[in-house]
Amino acid sequence: MQMALALNVREEPPAVEMKFPGSNGHIQPSNPQFPLFVAHVFDIMATKNGDTKAAAAAFGLSPSALVKILRQDKACAAKLQGNRVENGKGKLHL
C-alpha cells in the first residue's frame, strides 16, 4: 500500500528535504523508509519535468545512482520510464 501511494500520489516537495535514508548511496526496497524516499523522489521529479538530476541532487546522489536505486523495484522502474516518455525523453536501458 505504501509503495502504491508513493508511486501514484504527488505532492509539492517540502521546503526541507528528508535526509537520504540509506547509506553510501544505497538503499534496499526492504528498508522501511524506501516508500517515503520514492515518494519524495517522484515529487521532486514531477516539479522538474521528470528530470532525475534535481531529485538525485536533493539526496546527495548522482543521477545514475538514483536510477540504480529505483530500478531495484519493478514498479519504480516502470514509473521512471513512464515519466521519461511523458516528458519527451528517451527510455533508459534498465
Helices and strands as residue ranges (DSSP letters): H 2-8, H 34-47, H 52-58, H 63-70, H 74-86
